[in-house]
């Protein structure tokens, strides 16, 4: 059975699970338009994940995926956290944010898995690594289709060996966070990465990174992808939960405007260059998720005060090709 039929799609397209941007309306609209909709549940609690799933189920009877961030064990030193926090202080001062102690977000990965099992989700994808064997076994016993994320051939092979049913090949052109989890971070273009992974594994491969047109999609399908995953091309859609200033930055973006940074979250992510990214280039950065917690209030206040210079404007290298409209309208450019 082809990947398209297995995932219940009409088109060989998966809506990228963009945590913080996907709304129930966005996921359902993607599913109704013929794609596989995806909930970006990375930052949600167990109950928020459950509520989100139910909200999507109220809006569509078509299948959709839930994407989870696999938690990592990271223990930075107090000095590293202090230096990272101090580096952000001038920006806090400019935004009128009082200095506060770091409040760490809680990761409820196991609870999210439980919610997925209890709410009848049929497709689950993972970023930042692979779950423990016992979790993979529970999900597979429930008949859930599992999708891993790989930025190298080695990661793709690990995903297959772990029991993933498919793997996303994330090229360096992709917007947002890198899904890397093995060894040093590598930045391999999709045109190089995709055929290498297709040759290395037997499970279906999903191409992701800079795919903004029908021509680019067909090129990836011809290179062996079972489907493509698109995110930036849908960011400015009516149903997207992106901030209005974020959407404006997307549709007004020029070619070559993106860069990779760890400044917002502690993980490499690609976004539209702005003042925050420039000023933090030489700063001490705490590892993920600590840096993400340190910058959370900055991003929140910047959005509320209309200052995109301090917002995380995640976008892929083809952002200059983005358009406005409904999800269905934007998808017409791929069909």
Secondary structure by P-SEA (a helix, b strand, c coil): cccccccccccccccccccccccaaaaaaaaaaccbbbbccccccaaaaaaaaaaaaacccbbbbbbbbbbbbbbbcaaaaaaaaaaaaaaaaaaccccccbbbbbbaaaaaaaaaaaacccbbbbccccccaaaaaaaaaabbbbbbbbccaaaaaaaaaacccbbbbcccccccccccccccbbbbcaaaaaaaaaaccccbbbbbcccccaaaaaaaaaaccccccccccccccccccccaaaaaaaaaccccccccccccccccccccccaaaaaacccccccaaaaaaaaaaaaaaaaaacccccccccccccccccccccccccccccc
